[in-house]
């Protein structure tokens, strides 16, 4: 049997399972990944930035994709 409980607070998301380190970045920081992850990291940076009022630039450089925190 399942017991219902009231007024249980939702714990804050800590980002422990985050795939990319966006939350640890300050303006001017960057990181590089293999070029194959360009679409994934571009999408993730956009979503994270919108949720957390941050901006990122993502550029492909040769065989890598680099992500910068810009604001």
TARA-V79083 format. One record per residue. N is the residue number from 1. RES is the residue in one small letter. D_LAST is the distance of its C-alpha to the last C-alpha in whole Angstrom. Layout:
n->N res->RES d_last->D_LAST
n->N res->RES d_last->D_LAST
This chain:
n->1 res->x d_last->50
n->2 res->x d_last->46
n->3 res->x d_last->46
n->4 res->x d_last->43
n->5 res->x d_last->41
n->6 res->x d_last->40
n->7 res->x d_last->37
n->8 res->x d_last->35
n->9 res->x d_last->32
n->10 res->x d_last->29
n->11 res->x d_last->27
n->12 res->x d_last->24
n->13 res->x d_last->22
n->14 res->x d_last->21
n->15 res->x d_last->20
n->16 res->x d_last->23
n->17 res->x d_last->23
n->18 res->x d_last->20
n->19 res->x d_last->20
n->20 res->x d_last->17
n->21 res->x d_last->15
n->22 res->x d_last->12
n->23 res->x d_last->12
n->24 res->x d_last->13
n->25 res->x d_last->10
n->26 res->x d_last->8
n->27 res->x d_last->6
n->28 res->x d_last->8
n->29 res->x d_last->10
n->30 res->x d_last->12
n->31 res->x d_last->15
n->32 res->x d_last->18
n->33 res->x d_last->21
n->34 res->x d_last->24
n->35 res->x d_last->23
n->36 res->x d_last->25
n->37 res->x d_last->22
n->38 res->x d_last->20
n->39 res->x d_last->21
n->40 res->x d_last->20
n->41 res->x d_last->17
n->42 res->x d_last->16
n->43 res->x d_last->17
n->44 res->x d_last->16
n->45 res->x d_last->12
n->46 res->x d_last->12
n->47 res->x d_last->14
n->48 res->x d_last->13
n->49 res->x d_last->9
n->50 res->x d_last->12
n->51 res->x d_last->13
n->52 res->x d_last->11
n->53 res->x d_last->8
n->54 res->x d_last->5
n->55 res->x d_last->5
n->56 res->x d_last->7
n->57 res->x d_last->10
n->58 res->x d_last->13
n->59 res->x d_last->16
n->60 res->x d_last->20
n->61 res->x d_last->21
n->62 res->x d_last->25
n->63 res->x d_last->26
n->64 res->x d_last->22
n->65 res->x d_last->19
n->66 res->x d_last->16
n->67 res->x d_last->12
n->68 res->x d_last->9
n->69 res->x d_last->6
n->70 res->x d_last->4
n->71 res->x d_last->0
